[in-house]
Amino acid sequence: MKKTFLVAVALLCLCGTAVAQRHVEHKWRGFYAVVDGAYMHNFNRAPGLNGEADTLGGAWMGISAGFQFRKEAGLGAGFAYVYDPRGSYTHLPLFVELRSHLMRARLTPYFVLQGGYALPVGASSTTVKITKGGLYFGAEFGGRYAIDRDFAIGLHAGYKLINCTEVTRYEADGTFKKADPSVLHVLSAGMSLYF
């Protein structure tokens, strides 16, 4: 009887330890940093920045840092590099963000709202150059999986609006065609690393 009781207590302790080790959550309060990468797809249906009616794909690489006050509210700032392989809408958005995680669990849904200004950089297209940037807005929703308290991985989908205040268009021979504003509506899907 005594041995059975000791074995039962030992098994209960082992099971309790195993359950405690399975409950892992990423820190929900304090300083955070996020490295973000995404594929972007511009879904403007009107003739695009290059004069074609097709859509443009690109990449997003961003870094943001801030302070998570509680799981529902974190405030941060960051920057990103928006790369367009055609060289038309390459930008550097600078933004502030509101980040919210909806649960305190190992796997939790989250959303992010970003707002700021997008600076045009490194346009290599000979027919289209963004000469003045504009307002930037981004929203994304995804899920974050905690590897441990200080590291997590997230997958997300989102929408980004990039306002180009002035877009200068040139003919194929390099002569000036026109300058007008343009708004990019972009869908994105990607992965985030949380530190």
Beta strands, then each sheet from edge to edge (+ up, - down):
strand 1: 30-42
strand 2: 56-70
strand 3: 73-83
strand 4: 91-101
strand 5: 107-120
strand 6: 128-132
strand 7: 134-148
strand 8: 151-170
strand 9: 176-194
sheet 1: 6+ 8- 7+ 5- 4+ 3- 2+ 1- 9+
end
